[in-house]
Amino acid sequence: MPLIDTIEISPDAIARSDAKRASLRPEVLDEYAALLPQVNLIAHGVGLSIGSFDHWDEGYLRLLDELFSRFDLEWHSEHLACTMVAGENVGTMLPMPRTEEALDLICERVQLIQQRYHAPFLLEHVIHLLPDAPAEFTPAAFLNAITSRTGCGLILDAYNLECDAYNHGLDISAFLNELDPAPVRELHLAGGVQHNGFQLDIHSSPTRHTTLALALDIIRRAPRLRVVTFEFLKEAVGLLGHDTICSELARIREAIQQ
């Protein structure tokens, strides 16, 4: 507890299904409640599929309704991606095509979310596993268009940017120079793995020195950034171990407070 100020809750990860309807596990909510007011709580979803052309996942929104009914969240967020295509779960997150049509779809859905919940809403970019589809916007310009049209915030993920640089040659400096930093409220840090020549955002290791250096650059650029989050999968807890997680939290805190 002394190493953290904020816990980011993933509603999808603390849900259970009963009679084909998902709900949040009450014993986990009680654990979070026991930590108040020592920490702040925010939410970060993975299952809304905000970019699916046919529909998003209303079941995720019901989980979020339940979470908001229990806690006063500072903000909530989702990935700028789709996990469902034509009703099928693709097992990963696919980024949006950067077109005017996709921009209209995303902005309409962001505004619906903003009308539904009182807390600010943020979007996070995801890595590109596949080459880009034909685009009408650069990666930064697409994010700028969404935030300027809707007023939503952004999460930047330093490791995701490194993955895109490694896998597809993203010019991170050009991206950051073009991006409007004002909407950036949160910064994600993580470490991942390489597999079959790809750098993957599987959050299972401490952050690399390059990732932390990039994070410090983002912090200097983003005047309204408030939270830096170290992400790791629950499946990685046994691999990392308690001491390594605590050491990583201490290392990040020391770096960002300098």
C-alpha positions as a LaTeX table, in Angstrom:
\begin{tabular}{lrrr}
\hline
Residue & $x$ (\AA) & $y$ (\AA) & $z$ (\AA) \\
\hline
Met1 & 0.00 & 0.00 & 0.00 \\
Pro2 & 2.72 & 2.60 & 0.67 \\
Leu3 & 3.88 & 2.16 & $-2.93$ \\
Ile4 & 0.59 & 3.01 & $-4.64$ \\
Asp5 & $-1.85$ & 5.92 & $-4.77$ \\
Thr6 & $-4.30$ & 4.55 & $-7.33$ \\
Ile7 & $-5.65$ & 1.12 & $-8.28$ \\
Glu8 & $-6.89$ & 0.56 & $-11.80$ \\
Ile9 & $-9.77$ & $-1.93$ & $-11.79$ \\
Ser10 & $-10.61$ & $-3.99$ & $-14.84$ \\
Pro11 & $-14.31$ & $-4.86$ & $-14.48$ \\
Asp12 & $-13.92$ & $-7.74$ & $-16.96$ \\
Ala13 & $-11.27$ & $-9.37$ & $-14.75$ \\
Ile14 & $-13.35$ & $-9.39$ & $-11.56$ \\
Ala15 & $-16.60$ & $-10.63$ & $-13.09$ \\
Arg16 & $-18.26$ & $-14.00$ & $-12.96$ \\
Ser17 & $-21.01$ & $-15.39$ & $-15.16$ \\
Asp18 & $-24.23$ & $-16.66$ & $-13.67$ \\
Ala19 & $-27.07$ & $-17.84$ & $-15.91$ \\
Lys20 & $-25.35$ & $-16.27$ & $-18.90$ \\
Arg21 & $-25.19$ & $-12.85$ & $-17.24$ \\
Ala22 & $-21.95$ & $-11.46$ & $-15.90$ \\
Ser23 & $-21.73$ & $-9.63$ & $-12.58$ \\
Leu24 & $-18.91$ & $-8.36$ & $-10.42$ \\
Arg25 & $-17.71$ & $-10.65$ & $-7.65$ \\
Pro26 & $-18.85$ & $-9.07$ & $-4.35$ \\
Glu27 & $-15.91$ & $-10.40$ & $-2.37$ \\
Val28 & $-13.50$ & $-8.57$ & $-4.68$ \\
Leu29 & $-15.49$ & $-5.35$ & $-4.40$ \\
Asp30 & $-15.30$ & $-5.70$ & $-0.63$ \\
Glu31 & $-11.51$ & $-5.95$ & $-0.86$ \\
Tyr32 & $-11.37$ & $-2.72$ & $-2.83$ \\
Ala33 & $-13.74$ & $-1.03$ & $-0.38$ \\
Ala34 & $-11.47$ & $-2.00$ & 2.50 \\
Leu35 & $-8.65$ & 0.01 & 0.93 \\
Leu36 & $-10.62$ & 3.25 & 0.84 \\
Pro37 & $-9.83$ & 6.07 & 1.41 \\
Gln38 & $-6.14$ & 5.14 & 1.29 \\
Val39 & $-6.19$ & 4.84 & $-2.51$ \\
Asn40 & $-8.10$ & 6.26 & $-5.45$ \\
Leu41 & $-9.94$ & 3.95 & $-7.82$ \\
Ile42 & $-10.20$ & 4.15 & $-11.60$ \\
Ala43 & $-11.55$ & 1.63 & $-14.12$ \\
His44 & $-10.00$ & 0.27 & $-17.30$ \\
Gly45 & $-12.00$ & $-2.04$ & $-19.51$ \\
Val46 & $-10.91$ & $-4.55$ & $-22.10$ \\
Gly47 & $-14.19$ & $-5.95$ & $-23.36$ \\
Leu48 & $-16.38$ & $-3.08$ & $-24.57$ \\
Ser49 & $-15.14$ & $-3.40$ & $-28.17$ \\
Ile50 & $-15.95$ & 0.24 & $-28.82$ \\
Gly51 & $-14.84$ & 0.00 & $-32.43$ \\
Ser52 & $-16.92$ & $-2.98$ & $-33.60$ \\
Phe53 & $-18.89$ & $-1.94$ & $-36.68$ \\
Asp54 & $-22.12$ & $-3.70$ & $-35.69$ \\
His55 & $-22.37$ & $-3.22$ & $-31.94$ \\
Trp56 & $-20.37$ & $-2.96$ & $-28.76$ \\
Asp57 & $-20.71$ & $-5.22$ & $-25.71$ \\
Glu58 & $-23.61$ & $-4.03$ & $-23.57$ \\
Gly59 & $-22.64$ & $-6.64$ & $-20.99$ \\
Tyr60 & $-19.49$ & $-4.70$ & $-20.22$ \\
Leu61 & $-21.52$ & $-1.54$ & $-19.64$ \\
Arg62 & $-23.67$ & $-3.41$ & $-17.12$ \\
Leu63 & $-20.49$ & $-4.34$ & $-15.23$ \\
Leu64 & $-19.44$ & $-0.71$ & $-15.31$ \\
Asp65 & $-22.88$ & 0.34 & $-14.04$ \\
Glu66 & $-22.37$ & $-2.01$ & $-11.12$ \\
Leu67 & $-18.90$ & $-0.66$ & $-10.39$ \\
Phe68 & $-20.09$ & 2.95 & $-10.47$ \\
Ser69 & $-22.96$ & 2.07 & $-8.12$ \\
Arg70 & $-20.40$ & 0.91 & $-5.55$ \\
Phe71 & $-17.50$ & 3.35 & $-5.98$ \\
Asp72 & $-16.86$ & 6.96 & $-6.89$ \\
Leu73 & $-14.33$ & 6.43 & $-9.68$ \\
Glu74 & $-12.08$ & 9.32 & $-10.70$ \\
Trp75 & $-12.38$ & 8.25 & $-14.33$ \\
His76 & $-12.87$ & 5.19 & $-16.50$ \\
Ser77 & $-11.28$ & 4.12 & $-19.76$ \\
Glu78 & $-11.30$ & 1.65 & $-22.63$ \\
His79 & $-9.08$ & 0.56 & $-25.47$ \\
Leu80 & $-9.50$ & 2.23 & $-28.85$ \\
Ala81 & $-10.04$ & $-1.11$ & $-30.56$ \\
Cys82 & $-12.44$ & $-3.90$ & $-31.36$ \\
Thr83 & $-12.35$ & $-7.35$ & $-29.86$ \\
Met84 & $-15.49$ & $-8.53$ & $-31.67$ \\
Val85 & $-15.85$ & $-8.73$ & $-35.45$ \\
Ala86 & $-19.22$ & $-9.73$ & $-36.91$ \\
Gly87 & $-20.19$ & $-11.19$ & $-33.54$ \\
Glu88 & $-17.04$ & $-13.29$ & $-33.15$ \\
Asn89 & $-14.42$ & $-12.73$ & $-30.46$ \\
Val90 & $-11.07$ & $-12.43$ & $-32.24$ \\
Gly91 & $-9.05$ & $-13.13$ & $-29.09$ \\
Thr92 & $-7.05$ & $-9.92$ & $-29.24$ \\
Met93 & $-7.50$ & $-6.18$ & $-29.77$ \\
Leu94 & $-7.53$ & $-4.85$ & $-33.30$ \\
Pro95 & $-6.92$ & $-1.11$ & $-33.75$ \\
Met96 & $-9.36$ & 1.04 & $-35.64$ \\
Pro97 & $-8.88$ & 1.97 & $-39.29$ \\
Arg98 & $-7.98$ & 5.66 & $-39.22$ \\
Thr99 & $-10.76$ & 6.90 & $-41.51$ \\
Glu100 & $-13.50$ & 9.52 & $-41.31$ \\
Glu101 & $-16.09$ & 6.74 & $-41.10$ \\
Ala102 & $-14.34$ & 5.14 & $-38.12$ \\
Leu103 & $-13.90$ & 8.56 & $-36.53$ \\
Asp104 & $-17.64$ & 9.22 & $-36.74$ \\
Leu105 & $-18.41$ & 5.81 & $-35.19$ \\
Ile106 & $-15.98$ & 6.23 & $-32.30$ \\
Cys107 & $-17.01$ & 9.80 & $-31.51$ \\
Glu108 & $-20.69$ & 8.89 & $-31.43$ \\
Arg109 & $-20.01$ & 6.05 & $-29.02$ \\
Val110 & $-17.73$ & 8.14 & $-26.83$ \\
Gln111 & $-20.48$ & 10.72 & $-26.50$ \\
Leu112 & $-23.00$ & 8.03 & $-25.52$ \\
Ile113 & $-20.63$ & 6.86 & $-22.79$ \\
Gln114 & $-20.10$ & 10.42 & $-21.58$ \\
Gln115 & $-23.87$ & 10.87 & $-21.31$ \\
Arg116 & $-24.24$ & 7.62 & $-19.36$ \\
Tyr117 & $-21.56$ & 8.21 & $-16.69$ \\
His118 & $-20.62$ & 11.29 & $-14.75$ \\
Ala119 & $-16.90$ & 10.49 & $-14.57$ \\
Pro120 & $-14.44$ & 11.46 & $-17.31$ \\
Phe121 & $-13.81$ & 8.87 & $-20.04$ \\
Leu122 & $-10.40$ & 8.06 & $-21.52$ \\
Leu123 & $-9.26$ & 6.03 & $-24.53$ \\
Glu124 & $-6.00$ & 4.09 & $-24.89$ \\
His125 & $-4.24$ & 3.25 & $-28.14$ \\
Val126 & $-3.36$ & $-0.42$ & $-28.76$ \\
Ile127 & $-0.50$ & $-2.07$ & $-30.61$ \\
His128 & $-0.75$ & $-2.97$ & $-34.28$ \\
Leu129 & $-0.29$ & $-6.68$ & $-34.87$ \\
Leu130 & $-1.14$ & $-6.28$ & $-38.57$ \\
Pro131 & 0.00 & $-3.68$ & $-41.12$ \\
Asp132 & $-2.18$ & $-0.58$ & $-41.25$ \\
Ala133 & $-5.21$ & $-0.43$ & $-43.46$ \\
Pro134 & $-5.35$ & 2.59 & $-45.81$ \\
Ala135 & $-5.58$ & 5.61 & $-43.52$ \\
Glu136 & $-6.81$ & 9.18 & $-43.76$ \\
Phe137 & $-5.09$ & 10.20 & $-40.51$ \\
Thr138 & $-1.73$ & 9.63 & $-38.94$ \\
Pro139 & $-1.88$ & 7.78 & $-35.58$ \\
Ala140 & $-1.50$ & 11.02 & $-33.61$ \\
Ala141 & $-3.91$ & 12.99 & $-35.80$ \\
Phe142 & $-6.60$ & 10.34 & $-35.32$ \\
Leu143 & $-6.31$ & 10.64 & $-31.54$ \\
Asn144 & $-6.31$ & 14.45 & $-31.82$ \\
Ala145 & $-9.50$ & 14.34 & $-33.88$ \\
Ile146 & $-11.27$ & 12.14 & $-31.32$ \\
Thr147 & $-10.30$ & 14.24 & $-28.32$ \\
Ser148 & $-11.05$ & 17.57 & $-30.00$ \\
Arg149 & $-14.49$ & 16.40 & $-31.15$ \\
Thr150 & $-15.58$ & 14.69 & $-27.91$ \\
Gly151 & $-13.49$ & 16.19 & $-25.12$ \\
Cys152 & $-12.50$ & 12.72 & $-23.89$ \\
Gly153 & $-9.10$ & 12.08 & $-22.35$ \\
Leu154 & $-6.26$ & 9.81 & $-23.36$ \\
Ile155 & $-4.10$ & 7.10 & $-21.87$ \\
Leu156 & $-0.68$ & 6.82 & $-23.44$ \\
Asp157 & 1.08 & 3.47 & $-23.14$ \\
Ala158 & 4.84 & 3.86 & $-23.41$ \\
Tyr159 & 5.45 & 0.17 & $-24.02$ \\
Asn160 & 2.74 & 0.00 & $-26.71$ \\
Leu161 & 4.54 & 2.78 & $-28.56$ \\
Glu162 & 7.77 & 0.81 & $-28.36$ \\
Cys163 & 6.00 & $-2.27$ & $-29.71$ \\
Asp164 & 4.71 & $-0.32$ & $-32.71$ \\
Ala165 & 8.16 & 1.14 & $-33.29$ \\
Tyr166 & 9.74 & $-2.31$ & $-33.23$ \\
Asn167 & 7.06 & $-4.10$ & $-35.24$ \\
His168 & 6.08 & $-1.47$ & $-37.79$ \\
Gly169 & 8.60 & 1.36 & $-37.60$ \\
Leu170 & 6.49 & 3.94 & $-35.77$ \\
Asp171 & 8.46 & 7.16 & $-35.33$ \\
Ile172 & 7.73 & 7.76 & $-31.64$ \\
Ser173 & 9.26 & 11.26 & $-31.58$ \\
Ala174 & 7.16 & 12.36 & $-34.56$ \\
Phe175 & 4.06 & 10.83 & $-32.95$ \\
Leu176 & 4.62 & 12.70 & $-29.69$ \\
Asn177 & 5.43 & 15.96 & $-31.48$ \\
Glu178 & 2.17 & 15.76 & $-33.42$ \\
Leu179 & $-0.04$ & 14.60 & $-30.53$ \\
Asp180 & $-1.92$ & 17.19 & $-28.51$ \\
Pro181 & $-0.68$ & 16.38 & $-24.98$ \\
Ala182 & $-3.44$ & 18.25 & $-23.13$ \\
Pro183 & $-5.96$ & 15.34 & $-23.05$ \\
Val184 & $-3.40$ & 12.88 & $-21.66$ \\
Arg185 & $-4.46$ & 11.99 & $-18.09$ \\
Glu186 & $-2.81$ & 8.62 & $-17.54$ \\
Leu187 & 0.37 & 6.83 & $-18.57$ \\
His188 & 0.75 & 3.05 & $-18.71$ \\
Leu189 & 4.02 & 1.24 & $-18.11$ \\
Ala190 & 4.61 & $-2.45$ & $-18.66$ \\
Gly191 & 7.06 & $-5.03$ & $-19.91$ \\
Gly192 & 6.32 & $-7.74$ & $-22.43$ \\
Val193 & 7.82 & $-10.47$ & $-24.56$ \\
Gln194 & 9.08 & $-11.16$ & $-28.05$ \\
His195 & 7.49 & $-14.00$ & $-29.99$ \\
Asn196 & 8.12 & $-15.00$ & $-33.60$ \\
Gly197 & 9.79 & $-11.69$ & $-34.30$ \\
Phe198 & 7.06 & $-9.56$ & $-32.76$ \\
Gln199 & 7.25 & $-7.41$ & $-29.66$ \\
Leu200 & 3.98 & $-8.16$ & $-27.84$ \\
Asp201 & 2.14 & $-6.22$ & $-25.15$ \\
Ile202 & 1.81 & $-9.22$ & $-22.84$ \\
His203 & 2.32 & $-7.54$ & $-19.48$ \\
Ser204 & 4.48 & $-10.09$ & $-17.77$ \\
Ser205 & 7.82 & $-8.46$ & $-16.92$ \\
Pro206 & 9.33 & $-5.31$ & $-15.39$ \\
Thr207 & 9.65 & $-2.22$ & $-17.54$ \\
Arg208 & 12.76 & $-1.83$ & $-19.62$ \\
His209 & 15.06 & 1.15 & $-19.17$ \\
Thr210 & 14.03 & 2.43 & $-22.59$ \\
Thr211 & 10.35 & 2.26 & $-21.65$ \\
Leu212 & 10.91 & 4.20 & $-18.46$ \\
Ala213 & 12.98 & 6.81 & $-20.32$ \\
Leu214 & 10.16 & 7.23 & $-22.84$ \\
Ala215 & 7.69 & 7.55 & $-19.98$ \\
Leu216 & 9.69 & 10.39 & $-18.46$ \\
Asp217 & 9.65 & 12.17 & $-21.82$ \\
Ile218 & 5.86 & 11.80 & $-21.98$ \\
Ile219 & 5.52 & 13.10 & $-18.42$ \\
Arg220 & 7.46 & 16.24 & $-19.36$ \\
Arg221 & 5.19 & 16.80 & $-22.35$ \\
Ala222 & 1.79 & 16.14 & $-20.72$ \\
Pro223 & 0.83 & 19.00 & $-18.37$ \\
Arg224 & $-2.41$ & 17.38 & $-17.13$ \\
Leu225 & $-1.16$ & 13.84 & $-16.59$ \\
Arg226 & $-2.16$ & 12.61 & $-13.13$ \\
Val227 & $-1.60$ & 8.84 & $-12.91$ \\
Val228 & 1.23 & 6.51 & $-13.92$ \\
Thr229 & 0.11 & 2.87 & $-13.89$ \\
Phe230 & 2.32 & $-0.22$ & $-13.83$ \\
Glu231 & 0.38 & $-2.99$ & $-15.56$ \\
Phe232 & 0.86 & $-6.72$ & $-15.12$ \\
Leu233 & $-1.42$ & $-9.64$ & $-15.85$ \\
Lys234 & $-2.71$ & $-11.67$ & $-12.94$ \\
Glu235 & $-1.22$ & $-14.71$ & $-14.69$ \\
Ala236 & 2.21 & $-13.07$ & $-14.32$ \\
Val237 & 2.02 & $-12.61$ & $-10.55$ \\
Gly238 & 3.61 & $-15.99$ & $-9.86$ \\
Leu239 & 6.31 & $-15.34$ & $-12.44$ \\
Leu240 & 7.17 & $-11.88$ & $-11.16$ \\
Gly241 & 6.70 & $-12.49$ & $-7.45$ \\
His242 & 5.74 & $-10.08$ & $-4.68$ \\
Asp243 & 9.25 & $-8.67$ & $-4.18$ \\
Thr244 & 9.79 & $-7.94$ & $-7.86$ \\
Ile245 & 6.44 & $-6.17$ & $-8.16$ \\
Cys246 & 7.18 & $-4.04$ & $-5.12$ \\
Ser247 & 10.69 & $-3.25$ & $-6.38$ \\
Glu248 & 9.28 & $-2.20$ & $-9.74$ \\
Leu249 & 6.70 & 0.08 & $-8.12$ \\
Ala250 & 9.43 & 1.68 & $-6.00$ \\
Arg251 & 11.69 & 2.10 & $-9.05$ \\
Ile252 & 8.94 & 3.79 & $-11.06$ \\
Arg253 & 7.96 & 6.09 & $-8.19$ \\
Glu254 & 11.55 & 7.17 & $-7.69$ \\
Ala255 & 12.03 & 7.87 & $-11.39$ \\
Ile256 & 8.88 & 9.94 & $-11.89$ \\
Gln257 & 9.35 & 11.96 & $-8.70$ \\
Gln258 & 12.79 & 13.21 & $-9.68$ \\
\hline
\end{tabular}
